Amino acid sequence: MAGRAQPLSGGGERIRVAVGGCKTLYYLPLVIADALGFFRAEGLDVKLQDYAGGSLALQALQAGEADVCCGAYSHVLQAAIETSGTSSQQASPRALASAAPAAPLRSLVVLGRAPQLALGASTRTWPWRSVTRFNGMRVGVSAPGSATQFLASLWLGLAGAPLNEVRFVGVGSGMGAVTALRQGAVHALCHADPFMTLLEQRGEVRLLCDTRTLKGSSDLFTGPMPSACLYGPTAFTTQRPAQAQALVHALVHALKWLQTASPTDLVRALPPGYMMGDRGAYLAAFQRSRETLSPDGLMPDDGPATALRALARLRPEFDASRVDLARTFTDAYARKAKLKYAL
């Protein structure tokens, strides 16, 4: 196990990071970087601001309540589409429920190379085998407009479900999501681990879509699909390049640590309560999804194009061809971190 980083004396540069659900495996590298002192070792004083979903974390960033955000790369693409002047007057009924981002965003480092989400139908309250009969069904997502709704909408649409008759319900990013399914508040749930593994192991869901492995993601998206990343306004990197590099150094350090971390290492590193009272389910989920973590923080080849194609299926009112994908991410910081940590 890699040693816990030693904090620097004298404090550090305060950075507010908005995140939509710290206790999910989706954000594990971020949590590890914080728990093991990797941010402090880079001279940063990072404050993780947890929200019920990625779209809510994005809204906090837009409102100036955070400096950067840890969330889905699809949100970066939505910002690029909204600021490219391609929107129509009428929003498509398939459009996601999130508000339009107000400024260009850029991914600084990629944490996940698959969405790491699953969509499961309740074995108790949704008995039909065909999704074409999904009329009136309620699907739980972390928050409207989050990556969970993006994935659920994409799969249901491809499977022939009438999306205009599906109601997406925000159930948060904690155990409340599991409770919502168990109590029948929603008929299906699209969420991250450890929650989906917990429900799966207890026979409470029948999986409809599973992107918690590289194969599952590739089967749905037919290409590499970047997911969790650290992103921020382009002004952040312009005005605070040293802090941007320090953030990426810490996150790439965490990605390297996770490559070889044992279950015991993980248990010791995580803050209390992160395993939701079921260590076995949490560790099983981690072992299955470990391959989806980025090995070095770099954007996967063709990843932006794959993500844009998926988003375009749900946003037909936008001209995706006008998006300059090169402006939605940078590998410059991750390349420096890769050299530093000999990846």
SERO-4910 file (N, C-alpha, C, O; in steps of 0.05 Angstrom, whole numbers):
BEGIN
 pado doro    nc1    nc2    nc3   cac1   cac2   cac3    cc1    cc2    cc3    oc1    oc2    oc3
  Met    A     17    -24      0      0      0      0     17     25      0     37     27     15
  Ala    A     10     45    -17     24     70    -17     20     84      9     -2     83     21
  Gly    A     40     98     18     38    113     43     20    137     42     16    148     20
  Arg    A      9    144     64     -8    167     66     10    192     63     30    194     75
  Ala    A      1    210     45     17    234     40     19    251     65      0    253     80
  Gln    A     41    264     68     45    282     91     36    310     84     45    321     64
  Pro    A     18    322    100      9    349     94     31    370     96     50    367    113
  Leu    A     29    390     80     49    412     81     43    430    105     19    433    113
  Ser    A     63    442    116     58    460    138     50    487    127     56    494    104
  Gly    A     37    502    144     30    530    136      4    532    120     -1    554    110
  Gly    A    -12    511    118    -37    512    103    -32    511     74    -10    506     65
  Gly    A    -53    515     58    -51    514     29    -72    531     15    -87    544     28
  Glu    A    -71    529    -11    -90    544    -28   -118    532    -26   -121    508    -33
  Arg    A   -138    547    -18   -165    537    -15   -178    533    -43   -179    552    -59
  Ile    A   -188    509    -48   -202    503    -73   -229    490    -65   -229    470    -51
  Arg    A   -251    501    -75   -277    489    -70   -285    471    -93   -286    480   -116
  Val    A   -289    446    -87   -296    426   -108   -325    417   -104   -331    404    -84
  Ala    A   -342    422   -123   -370    413   -122   -370    384   -133   -358    378   -153
  Val    A   -385    367   -119   -386    339   -127   -414    328   -121   -427    335   -101
  Gly    A   -424    311   -139   -452    301   -136   -454    273   -125   -462    255   -139
  Gly    A   -446    269   -100   -449    243    -88   -422    230    -81   -414    210    -93
  Cys    A   -409    241    -61   -382    231    -53   -381    202    -46   -361    189    -50
  Lys    A   -403    191    -36   -403    163    -26   -406    142    -47   -406    118    -41
  Thr    A   -410    151    -72   -412    131    -94   -384    125   -105   -365    141   -102
  Leu    A   -381    102   -117   -355     94   -129   -348    112   -152   -325    113   -160
  Tyr    A   -367    125   -163   -363    143   -186   -341    164   -179   -326    172   -197
  Tyr    A   -341    172   -154   -322    193   -146   -300    183   -128   -287    198   -114
  Leu    A   -295    157   -129   -275    145   -110   -247    158   -113   -235    163    -92
  Pro    A   -236    163   -136   -210    175   -137   -209    202   -123   -189    208   -110
  Leu    A   -230    218   -125   -231    243   -112   -230    240    -81   -216    254    -67
  Val    A   -246    221    -72   -248    216    -43   -221    205    -32   -212    214    -11
  Ile    A   -208    188    -47   -182    177    -39   -161    199    -38   -145    201    -19
  Ala    A   -161    217    -58   -142    239    -59   -145    256    -34   -125    267    -23
  Asp    A   -170    260    -26   -175    277     -2   -168    262     24   -155    273     41
  Ala    A   -177    236     26   -173    221     50   -144    215     56   -135    215     79
  Leu    A   -128    211     35   -100    204     39    -81    228     39    -57    225     40
  Gly    A    -92    252     38    -76    276     40    -61    283     14    -42    299     16
  Phe    A    -69    273     -9    -55    279    -33    -59    308    -42    -40    320    -53
  Phe    A    -82    319    -36    -86    348    -43    -68    365    -25    -55    384    -35
  Arg    A    -67    359      1    -51    375     19    -21    372     12     -6    391     15
  Ala    A    -13    349      2     15    346     -6     22    363    -30     46    369    -34
  Glu    A      2    371    -45      6    389    -68      3    418    -60      3    435    -78
  Gly    A      0    423    -34     -3    451    -25    -31    462    -27    -34    487    -27
  Leu    A    -51    445    -28    -79    454    -31    -95    448     -6    -90    429      8
  Asp    A   -113    466     -1   -133    462     20   -160    458      6   -174    477      1
  Val    A   -167    433      0   -190    427    -16   -214    422      2   -213    407     22
  Lys    A   -236    435     -6   -262    430      8   -281    417    -11   -288    428    -32
  Leu    A   -289    392     -5   -308    377    -21   -336    386    -13   -344    382     10
  Gln    A   -351    396    -32   -379    405    -27   -398    385    -40   -400    385    -65
  Asp    A   -410    369    -24   -426    346    -34   -455    355    -40   -468    368    -24
  Tyr    A   -465    346    -63   -492    351    -71   -506    325    -78   -493    304    -81
  Ala    A   -533    327    -81   -548    302    -86   -545    291   -114   -554    268   -118
  Gly    A   -534    305   -132   -530    295   -159   -510    313   -174   -505    336   -166
  Gly    A   -500    303   -197   -480    318   -212   -491    344   -224   -477    364   -225
  Ser    A   -517    344   -231   -528    369   -242   -530    391   -221   -527    414   -227
  Leu    A   -535    383   -196   -536    403   -175   -508    413   -168   -504    437   -161
  Ala    A   -488    396   -171   -460    405   -167   -453    425   -189   -439    445   -184
  Leu    A   -461    419   -214   -457    437   -236   -470    464   -231   -458    485   -236
  Gln    A   -494    464   -221   -508    489   -215   -493    506   -194   -492    530   -196
  Ala    A   -481    492   -175   -465    506   -154   -441    519   -167   -433    541   -159
  Leu    A   -429    505   -186   -406    517   -200   -414    542   -216   -400    562   -215
  Gln    A   -437    539   -230   -446    562   -246   -453    586   -228   -451    609   -237
  Ala    A   -462    580   -204   -470    602   -186   -447    614   -171   -450    633   -155
  Gly    A   -423    604   -176   -399    615   -163   -394    604   -135   -378    615   -120
  Glu    A   -409    583   -128   -406    571   -102   -383    551   -100   -377    541    -79
  Ala    A   -371    545   -123   -349    526   -124   -329    536   -145   -337    551   -163
  Asp    A   -304    527   -143   -284    535   -162   -283    516   -186   -279    524   -209
  Val    A   -285    490   -180   -285    469   -201   -306    449   -193   -318    450   -171
  Cys    A   -311    430   -211   -331    409   -206   -320    382   -213   -306    379   -233
  Cys    A   -328    362   -198   -322    335   -205   -348    322   -214   -366    319   -198
  Gly    A   -350    315   -239   -376    305   -249   -372    293   -277   -350    287   -286
  Ala    A   -395    289   -290   -395    275   -316   -384    293   -339   -389    317   -340
  Tyr    A   -369    280   -356   -359    294   -380   -382    304   -397   -379    323   -412
  Ser    A   -405    290   -396   -428    298   -412   -437    326   -405   -447    341   -422
  His    A   -433    335   -380   -440    362   -373   -422    382   -387   -430    404   -394
  Val    A   -397    375   -390   -378    393   -405   -388    396   -434   -387    418   -445
  Leu    A   -396    374   -446   -406    375   -473   -431    391   -476   -435    406   -495
  Gln    A   -449    388   -456   -474    405   -457   -467    434   -456   -480    450   -470
  Ala    A   -447    442   -440   -438    470   -439   -428    478   -466   -434    501   -475
  Ala    A   -413    461   -479   -402    468   -506   -424    471   -526   -423    490   -543
  Ile    A   -445    454   -525   -467    457   -543   -483    482   -538   -490    496   -557
  Glu    A   -488    488   -513   -504    511   -506   -490    537   -513   -504    557   -520
  Thr    A   -464    538   -513   -449    563   -518   -441    565   -547   -428    584   -555
  Ser    A   -448    545   -563   -439    546   -592   -460    559   -609   -456    562   -634
  Gly    A   -483    568   -597   -503    581   -613   -519    563   -631   -528    572   -652
  Thr    A   -523    538   -622   -537    519   -639   -565    513   -630   -578    496   -642
  Ser    A   -574    525   -608   -600    517   -597   -623    528   -614   -621    548   -627
  Ser    A   -645    513   -613   -669    521   -627   -688    534   -607   -682    534   -583
  Gln    A   -710    545   -616   -729    558   -598   -745    538   -582   -752    544   -559
  Gln    A   -750    515   -593   -766    495   -579   -748    472   -569   -733    461   -585
  Ala    A   -750    467   -544   -734    445   -532   -747    418   -539   -772    416   -538
  Ser    A   -731    399   -546   -741    372   -552   -752    359   -527   -742    364   -505
  Pro    A   -774    343   -530   -784    328   -506   -763    309   -495   -766    300   -472
  Arg    A   -743    303   -511   -722    284   -502   -700    299   -488   -682    287   -476
  Ala    A   -700    326   -488   -679    341   -476   -677    335   -447   -697    331   -433
  Leu    A   -652    335   -437   -649    330   -408   -659    354   -392   -662    376   -403
  Ala    A   -665    349   -367   -679    369   -351   -660    390   -339   -670    408   -325
  Ser    A   -634    389   -344   -616    408   -331   -618    435   -344   -624    437   -368
  Ala    A   -611    455   -329   -610    482   -340   -586    486   -357   -566    472   -353
  Ala    A   -587    503   -376   -565    507   -395   -541    519   -380   -543    540   -367
  Pro    A   -518    507   -383   -494    518   -371   -488    546   -383   -493    551   -406
  Ala    A   -477    564   -366   -474    591   -374   -447    598   -386   -444    619   -397
  Ala    A   -427    581   -383   -400    587   -391   -386    562   -401   -393    540   -393
  Pro    A   -367    565   -419   -352    542   -429   -337    528   -406   -327    541   -388
  Leu    A   -337    502   -407   -323    486   -387   -303    468   -401   -304    464   -425
  Arg    A   -283    459   -385   -262    442   -396   -255    420   -376   -250    426   -352
  Ser    A   -253    396   -385   -244    374   -368   -213    376   -366   -199    380   -385
  Leu    A   -204    373   -341   -175    375   -335   -162    348   -331   -139    344   -336
  Val    A   -178    329   -322   -168    302   -317   -191    282   -317   -212    288   -305
  Val    A   -188    260   -329   -209    239   -331   -205    219   -309   -183    208   -305
  Leu    A   -226    213   -294   -225    194   -272   -236    166   -280   -227    146   -271
  Gly    A   -257    167   -297   -270    142   -305   -272    140   -335   -278    159   -349
  Arg    A   -267    116   -346   -269    111   -375   -293     94   -382   -294     81   -403
  Ala    A   -313     94   -364   -339     82   -369   -358     96   -350   -350    105   -329
  Pro    A   -384     97   -356   -403    112   -339   -405    101   -310   -413    116   -292
  Gln    A   -399     75   -306   -400     63   -279   -428     64   -267   -430     66   -242
  Leu    A   -448     64   -283   -476     65   -274   -491     41   -285   -483     28   -304
  Ala    A   -513     35   -272   -531     13   -280   -560     22   -278   -567     37   -260
  Leu    A   -576     11   -295   -605     16   -294   -619    -10   -288   -616    -30   -302
  Gly    A   -634    -11   -266   -647    -35   -257   -676    -31   -252   -684    -11   -240
  Ala    A   -693    -50   -261   -721    -49   -256   -728    -64   -230   -716    -86   -226
  Ser    A   -746    -54   -214   -753    -67   -190   -766    -94   -196   -784    -96   -213
  Thr    A   -757   -115   -183   -769   -141   -187   -796   -143   -173   -811   -163   -178
  Arg    A   -803   -124   -157   -829   -125   -143   -850   -107   -155   -873   -115   -157
  Thr    A   -843    -83   -164   -863    -64   -174   -864    -60   -204   -882    -47   -214
  Trp    A   -844    -72   -219   -845    -70   -248   -842    -98   -260   -820   -108   -264
  Pro    A   -865   -111   -265   -865   -139   -273   -861   -143   -303   -856   -166   -311
  Trp    A   -863   -122   -320   -863   -127   -349   -835   -131   -359   -816   -120   -349
  Arg    A   -833   -148   -379   -807   -153   -391   -800   -133   -413   -776   -128   -418
  Ser    A   -820   -122   -426   -815   -103   -448   -815    -74   -439   -834    -66   -425
  Val    A   -795    -59   -446   -795    -31   -438   -814    -14   -455   -819      9   -448
  Thr    A   -824    -25   -477   -844    -10   -493   -870     -6   -477   -886     10   -485
  Arg    A   -873    -21   -455   -896    -18   -438   -889     -1   -413   -900     -6   -392
  Phe    A   -870     17   -416   -860     32   -394   -878     56   -387   -870     73   -372
  Asn    A   -901     57   -400   -919     80   -396   -925     85   -366   -932     67   -351
  Gly    A   -921    110   -358   -928    118   -331   -908    109   -309   -913    113   -286
  Met    A   -886     96   -318   -867     87   -298   -849    110   -288   -843    129   -303
  Arg    A   -840    107   -263   -823    127   -251   -795    115   -248   -791     93   -238
  Val    A   -775    129   -258   -747    121   -257   -732    139   -238   -731    163   -242
  Gly    A   -720    127   -218   -704    142   -199   -677    149   -211   -663    132   -222
  Val    A   -669    174   -208   -642    184   -216   -631    201   -194   -647    210   -177
  Ser    A   -606    205   -193   -594    220   -171   -606    248   -169   -614    257   -148
  Ala    A   -608    262   -192   -621    288   -194   -628    293   -223   -614    283   -241
  Pro    A   -649    307   -229   -656    313   -257   -633    326   -271   -620    345   -261
  Gly    A   -627    316   -295   -605    327   -311   -578    315   -305   -559    323   -318
  Ser    A   -576    297   -286   -551    285   -279   -543    262   -298   -559    255   -316
  Ala    A   -519    252   -295   -510    230   -313   -528    206   -311   -530    190   -330
  Thr    A   -540    202   -288   -559    179   -284   -583    182   -303   -592    162   -315
  Gln    A   -594    206   -305   -616    210   -323   -607    208   -352   -622    197   -369
  Phe    A   -583    217   -358   -572    216   -385   -571    186   -394   -580    179   -416
  Leu    A   -560    169   -377   -557    141   -384   -584    128   -386   -589    113   -405
  Ala    A   -602    132   -367   -628    120   -368   -644    129   -392   -657    112   -405
  Ser    A   -643    154   -399   -658    164   -422   -647    152   -448   -662    144   -465
  Leu    A   -620    150   -449   -608    139   -473   -616    110   -478   -625    103   -499
  Trp    A   -613     94   -457   -619     65   -460   -649     61   -465   -656     45   -483
  Leu    A   -666     74   -450   -695     70   -454   -704     79   -481   -721     66   -494
  Gly    A   -692    101   -491   -699    110   -518   -691     91   -539   -706     85   -558
  Leu    A   -666     80   -537   -657     60   -556   -673     34   -555   -677     21   -575
  Ala    A   -684     28   -531   -700      4   -528   -729      7   -536   -744    -12   -535
  Gly    A   -736     31   -543   -764     36   -553   -783     45   -532   -807     45   -537
  Ala    A   -774     53   -509   -792     62   -488   -803     90   -496   -788    106   -507
  Pro    A   -828     96   -489   -839    123   -495   -829    143   -474   -841    146   -453
  Leu    A   -807    157   -480   -794    175   -461   -813    197   -451   -810    207   -429
  Asn    A   -832    205   -468   -850    227   -460   -870    217   -439   -885    233   -428
  Glu    A   -870    191   -434   -888    180   -414   -873    169   -390   -885    156   -372
  Val    A   -847    173   -389   -830    165   -367   -825    189   -349   -818    210   -358
  Arg    A   -829    185   -323   -823    206   -304   -797    201   -289   -794    180   -277
  Phe    A   -779    219   -291   -753    216   -277   -755    231   -250   -763    254   -249
  Val    A   -748    216   -229   -751    226   -202   -724    228   -188   -709    208   -187
  Gly    A   -717    251   -178   -692    254   -163   -694    241   -136   -711    247   -120
  Val    A   -676    222   -131   -676    207   -106   -650    211    -90   -646    198    -70
  Gly    A   -633    229   -100   -608    234    -85   -586    214    -91   -589    196   -108
  Ser    A   -564    218    -77   -540    201    -82   -532    184    -58   -509    175    -57
  Gly    A   -551    180    -39   -545    164    -16   -564    141    -14   -576    133    -34
  Met    A   -567    130     10   -585    107     14   -614    113      9   -630     95      7
  Gly    A   -621    139      8   -648    146      1   -656    136    -26   -680    131    -31
  Ala    A   -637    132    -45   -643    121    -71   -653     92    -69   -672     84    -82
  Val    A   -639     77    -52   -647     49    -47   -675     48    -34   -691     31    -41
  Thr    A   -679     65    -15   -704     66     -1   -727     72    -20   -749     61    -18
  Ala    A   -722     91    -38   -743     98    -57   -752     75    -74   -776     72    -80
  Leu    A   -733     58    -82   -740     34    -98   -755     14    -81   -775      3    -90
  Arg    A   -745      9    -57   -757    -11    -40   -785     -3    -32   -802    -21    -28
  Gln    A   -791     22    -29   -817     31    -20   -836     35    -43   -859     43    -39
  Gly    A   -827     31    -68   -844     34    -91   -848     63   -100   -865     68   -117
  Ala    A   -832     82    -90   -833    109    -99   -824    111   -128   -833    129   -143
  Val    A   -806     93   -136   -798     91   -164   -799     62   -172   -797     44   -156
  His    A   -804     57   -198   -806     30   -208   -779     19   -219   -776     -5   -223
  Ala    A   -761     37   -224   -734     30   -233   -714     50   -222   -722     72   -214
  Leu    A   -689     43   -222   -669     61   -211   -644     60   -229   -634     39   -236
  Cys    A   -634     83   -236   -608     86   -250   -589    100   -231   -593    123   -223
  His    A   -568     85   -223   -551     96   -202   -523     83   -204   -518     66   -221
  Ala    A   -506     92   -186   -478     82   -185   -476     62   -163   -495     57   -148
  Asp    A   -453     49   -161   -447     31   -139   -437     48   -115   -427     71   -119
  Pro    A   -440     38    -91   -447     10    -84   -477      3    -84   -484    -20    -78
  Phe    A   -494     23    -90   -523     19    -87   -534     -3   -106   -550    -19    -97
  Met    A   -525     -2   -131   -536    -21   -150   -527    -50   -144   -542    -69   -147
  Thr    A   -502    -53   -135   -493    -79   -127   -508    -90   -102   -515   -113   -101
  Leu    A   -513    -72    -84   -529    -79    -60   -556    -90    -68   -565   -111    -58
  Leu    A   -570    -76    -86   -597    -84    -95   -595   -110   -111   -612   -127   -110
  Glu    A   -574   -112   -128   -571   -135   -145   -566   -160   -128   -578   -181   -134
  Gln    A   -548   -158   -109   -542   -181    -92   -566   -192    -77   -568   -215    -71
  Arg    A   -585   -174    -70   -608   -181    -55   -632   -187    -73   -655   -191    -63
  Gly    A   -628   -189    -99   -649   -196   -118   -671   -176   -120   -694   -183   -126
  Glu    A   -665   -150   -114   -686   -130   -115   -688   -115   -141   -707   -100   -145
  Val    A   -670   -119   -159   -671   -107   -186   -664   -127   -207   -649   -146   -203
  Arg    A   -676   -123   -231   -668   -138   -255   -654   -118   -273   -666    -98   -281
  Leu    A   -629   -122   -279   -613   -103   -294   -623   -101   -322   -626   -121   -336
  Leu    A   -627    -76   -331   -634    -70   -359   -609    -60   -374   -606    -66   -398
  Cys    A   -592    -45   -361   -568    -34   -373   -547    -33   -352   -552    -25   -330
  Asp    A   -522    -40   -360   -500    -41   -340   -475    -31   -353   -464    -44   -371
  Thr    A   -465     -8   -344   -440      3   -355   -419      4   -333   -402     22   -333
  Arg    A   -420    -14   -315   -400    -15   -293   -376    -31   -301   -358    -35   -284
  Thr    A   -375    -41   -326   -351    -54   -337   -345    -41   -364   -362    -29   -376
  Leu    A   -321    -45   -373   -313    -34   -399   -329    -47   -421   -337    -33   -440
  Lys    A   -335    -73   -419   -351    -87   -440   -379    -76   -440   -390    -71   -462
  Gly    A   -391    -73   -417   -419    -63   -416   -421    -36   -428   -440    -29   -442
  Ser    A   -401    -18   -422   -401      9   -433   -397      8   -463   -411     22   -478
  Ser    A   -379     -8   -472   -374    -10   -501   -398    -21   -516   -403    -12   -539
  Asp    A   -412    -40   -504   -436    -51   -517   -457    -30   -522   -471    -30   -542
  Leu    A   -460    -11   -503   -480     10   -506   -471     32   -524   -486     42   -541
  Phe    A   -446     42   -520   -437     66   -534   -421     60   -559   -415     79   -574
  Thr    A   -413     35   -563   -397     27   -586   -371     44   -589   -363     52   -611
  Gly    A   -359     50   -566   -335     65   -566   -328     72   -537   -344     68   -519
  Pro    A   -304     83   -533   -296     91   -506   -313    114   -496   -317    134   -511
  Met    A   -322    112   -472   -341    133   -461   -329    145   -435   -332    133   -414
  Pro    A   -317    168   -436   -307    181   -412   -331    189   -394   -352    197   -404
  Ser    A   -326    187   -368   -348    193   -350   -339    214   -329   -338    238   -336
  Ala    A   -333    205   -305   -325    224   -284   -299    238   -292   -280    226   -302
  Cys    A   -299    264   -287   -275    280   -293   -275    304   -274   -296    311   -262
  Leu    A   -252    317   -272   -251    343   -258   -252    364   -280   -235    365   -298
  Tyr    A   -272    382   -278   -275    402   -298   -280    429   -285   -288    431   -262
  Gly    A   -276    450   -300   -281    477   -290   -283    497   -313   -278    490   -336
  Pro    A   -289    521   -307   -290    542   -327   -262    547   -338   -242    544   -324
  Thr    A   -261    554   -363   -235    559   -375   -220    581   -361   -195    582   -361
  Ala    A   -235    599   -348   -222    621   -333   -206    610   -310   -186    623   -302
  Phe    A   -214    588   -299   -200    577   -276   -171    569   -283   -152    576   -269
  Thr    A   -168    555   -305   -141    547   -314   -124    571   -323   -100    571   -320
  Thr    A   -138    591   -334   -123    615   -343   -113    631   -319    -90    641   -319
  Gln    A   -129    633   -298   -122    650   -275   -107    635   -254    -92    647   -238
  Arg    A   -111    608   -252    -99    593   -231    -86    567   -241    -93    545   -233
  Pro    A    -68    569   -260    -56    545   -272    -41    528   -253    -41    503   -256
  Ala    A    -27    540   -233    -12    523   -214    -31    506   -197    -25    483   -191
  Gln    A    -54    518   -189    -73    503   -174    -86    481   -190    -92    459   -180
  Ala    A    -91    487   -216   -103    466   -233    -84    443   -236    -92    419   -235
  Gln    A    -58    448   -239    -39    427   -241    -37    411   -215    -34    387   -215
  Ala    A    -38    425   -193    -36    412   -167    -60    393   -163    -57    371   -152
  Leu    A    -84    402   -170   -108    385   -168   -104    359   -185   -111    337   -176
  Val    A    -95    363   -209    -91    339   -227    -70    321   -216    -73    296   -217
  His    A    -48    332   -206    -27    315   -193    -39    297   -172    -34    273   -171
  Ala    A    -55    309   -154    -67    294   -132    -86    272   -142    -85    250   -132
  Leu    A   -102    278   -163   -121    258   -173   -107    236   -188   -115    213   -186
  Val    A    -86    242   -203    -71    221   -217    -57    204   -196    -54    180   -200
  His    A    -47    216   -175    -35    201   -153    -55    181   -142    -49    158   -136
  Ala    A    -80    190   -138   -101    172   -128   -107    150   -148   -112    127   -139
  Leu    A   -108    156   -173   -113    135   -194    -91    114   -193    -96     90   -195
  Lys    A    -66    123   -189    -44    104   -187    -47     87   -162    -43     62   -163
  Trp    A    -54     99   -140    -58     84   -115    -79     63   -118    -77     40   -108
  Leu    A   -101     70   -132   -123     51   -135   -117     28   -153   -131      7   -152
  Gln    A    -97     30   -170    -89      8   -188    -81    -17   -172    -85    -39   -181
  Thr    A    -68    -12   -149    -57    -35   -134    -69    -37   -106    -60    -55    -91
  Ala    A    -87    -20    -99    -98    -21    -72   -113    -47    -66   -128    -57    -83
  Ser    A   -108    -59    -43   -122    -83    -35   -148    -76    -21   -151    -53    -14
  Pro    A   -166    -95    -17   -190    -89     -2   -184    -77     26   -198    -59     35
  Thr    A   -163    -88     39   -156    -77     65   -146    -48     63   -153    -32     80
  Asp    A   -131    -42     42   -122    -15     38   -146      4     35   -147     26     47
  Leu    A   -166     -5     20   -189     12     15   -205     16     40   -213     39     46
  Val    A   -209     -5     56   -224     -2     81   -210     18     99   -223     34    112
  Arg    A   -184     16    101   -169     34    119   -169     63    109   -169     82    125
  Ala    A   -170     67     82   -168     94     71   -194    109     72   -194    134     75
  Leu    A   -217     95     68   -242    109     65   -252    121     92   -248    108    113
  Pro    A   -265    144     91   -276    155    115   -298    137    126   -310    122    111
  Pro    A   -304    138    152   -325    122    163   -352    126    150   -359    149    143
  Gly    A   -367    105    146   -394    107    134   -395    105    104   -417    103     93
  Tyr    A   -373    104     90   -373    103     61   -382     76     50   -390     74     27
  Met    A   -380     55     66   -388     29     56   -417     22     62   -426     -1     57
  Met    A   -432     41     71   -461     39     74   -470     15     91   -492      4     87
  Gly    A   -453      6    109   -460    -17    126   -458    -44    113   -466    -64    126
  Asp    A   -448    -46     89   -445    -71     75   -418    -72     62   -415    -66     38
  Arg    A   -398    -80     77   -370    -80     67   -367    -99     43   -353    -93     24
  Gly    A   -381   -122     45   -378   -142     24   -389   -132     -3   -376   -135    -23
  Ala    A   -412   -119     -3   -423   -108    -27   -405    -86    -39   -401    -84    -63
  Tyr    A   -395    -69    -21   -378    -47    -30   -353    -57    -43   -345    -48    -65
  Leu    A   -340    -76    -30   -314    -86    -41   -319   -102    -67   -302   -102    -85
  Ala    A   -342   -117    -68   -348   -131    -93   -353   -111   -116   -344   -116   -138
  Ala    A   -366    -90   -110   -371    -69   -130   -345    -57   -139   -341    -52   -163
  Phe    A   -327    -51   -120   -301    -39   -127   -285    -58   -145   -273    -49   -165
  Gln    A   -284    -83   -138   -268   -102   -154   -278   -104   -182   -263   -106   -201
  Arg    A   -305   -103   -186   -317   -106   -212   -311    -81   -229   -306    -83   -253
  Ser    A   -312    -58   -216   -310    -33   -232   -282    -22   -233   -277     -1   -246
  Arg    A   -263    -35   -220   -235    -23   -219   -225    -18   -247   -210      1   -252
  Glu    A   -231    -36   -266   -220    -33   -293   -231     -8   -307   -218      2   -326
  Thr    A   -253      3   -298   -264     27   -310   -250     53   -301   -255     74   -313
  Leu    A   -234     51   -281   -219     75   -273   -197     82   -293   -185     64   -305
  Ser    A   -193    107   -298   -172    115   -316   -145    107   -305   -140    110   -281
  Pro    A   -127     96   -322   -101     88   -312    -82    112   -309    -62    110   -294
  Asp    A    -88    135   -322    -69    157   -321    -82    185   -323    -67    205   -323
  Gly    A   -108    187   -324   -121    213   -324   -125    225   -352   -137    246   -355
  Leu    A   -114    212   -372   -116    222   -400   -143    216   -412   -156    196   -405
  Met    A   -152    233   -429   -177    229   -444   -174    205   -463   -155    205   -478
  Pro    A   -192    186   -462   -189    163   -481   -191    172   -510   -206    191   -516
  Asp    A   -176    159   -528   -178    165   -556   -207    161   -565   -220    141   -559
  Asp    A   -218    180   -580   -245    179   -591   -266    181   -569   -290    179   -574
  Gly    A   -258    185   -544   -277    187   -522   -296    211   -526   -320    208   -523
  Pro    A   -285    235   -531   -303    258   -535   -323    254   -558   -347    261   -555
  Ala    A   -314    242   -580   -332    237   -603   -354    217   -595   -377    221   -603
  Thr    A   -347    196   -580   -367    177   -571   -388    190   -553   -412    186   -556
  Ala    A   -378    207   -534   -397    220   -516   -415    240   -531   -438    242   -524
  Leu    A   -404    254   -550   -420    273   -565   -442    259   -582   -465    268   -583
  Arg    A   -436    236   -593   -456    220   -608   -479    212   -590   -502    213   -597
  Ala    A   -471    203   -566   -492    195   -547   -510    218   -539   -534    216   -537
  Leu    A   -497    241   -533   -512    264   -525   -530    274   -548   -553    283   -543
  Ala    A   -521    272   -572   -536    282   -595   -562    266   -599   -582    276   -609
  Arg    A   -562    241   -590   -587    225   -592   -609    237   -574   -633    234   -581
  Leu    A   -601    249   -552   -620    260   -534   -625    290   -538   -644    301   -527
  Arg    A   -608    303   -554   -611    332   -558   -612    337   -588   -595    352   -598
  Pro    A   -632    327   -602   -633    331   -632   -637    360   -640   -633    367   -663
  Glu    A   -645    377   -621   -650    405   -628   -624    421   -630   -624    444   -637
  Phe    A   -601    408   -624   -575    421   -625   -559    410   -648   -560    386   -654
  Asp    A   -543    427   -660   -525    419   -682   -498    412   -669   -481    429   -665
  Ala    A   -495    386   -663   -471    377   -649   -446    380   -667   -424    381   -656
  Ser    A   -449    381   -693   -426    383   -710   -411    410   -706   -388    412   -715
  Arg    A   -424    429   -694   -410    455   -690   -394    456   -664   -382    476   -658
  Val    A   -394    434   -649   -379    434   -624   -350    428   -630   -343    408   -643
  Asp    A   -332    444   -620   -304    440   -622   -295    422   -599   -290    432   -577
  Leu    A   -293    396   -603   -286    378   -582   -259    383   -569   -256    378   -545
  Ala    A   -240    393   -584   -214    399   -573   -214    420   -551   -196    421   -534
  Arg    A   -235    436   -550   -238    456   -530   -252    446   -505   -254    461   -485
  Thr    A   -261    422   -505   -276    411   -482   -258    396   -462   -268    388   -441
  Phe    A   -234    392   -469   -215    378   -451   -187    386   -456   -180    397   -478
  Thr    A   -170    381   -437   -141    384   -441   -127    361   -427   -134    353   -405
  Asp    A   -107    350   -440    -90    329   -429    -64    340   -418    -47    325   -408
  Ala    A    -60    366   -420    -34    378   -413    -27    373   -384     -4    366   -377
  Tyr    A    -46    376   -366    -41    372   -337    -36    343   -331    -18    336   -315
  Ala    A    -53    325   -343    -50    297   -337    -23    286   -348    -12    268   -336
  Arg    A    -14    296   -370     12    287   -380     35    293   -361     52    277   -357
  Lys    A     34    317   -349     54    324   -330     52    307   -305     72    298   -293
  Ala    A     28    301   -296     24    284   -273     33    255   -279     43    242   -262
  Lys    A     28    247   -303     36    220   -312     66    217   -310     76    196   -301
  Leu    A     81    237   -318    110    236   -316    119    236   -287    137    222   -279
  Lys    A    105    252   -270    113    255   -242    110    228   -228    126    221   -211
  Tyr    A     88    213   -235     83    188   -221     91    163   -237     83    141   -231
  Ala    A    106    168   -258    118    146   -274     96    126   -283     99    102   -280
  Leu    A     75    136   -295     53    119   -305     57    114   -335     40    100   -347
***
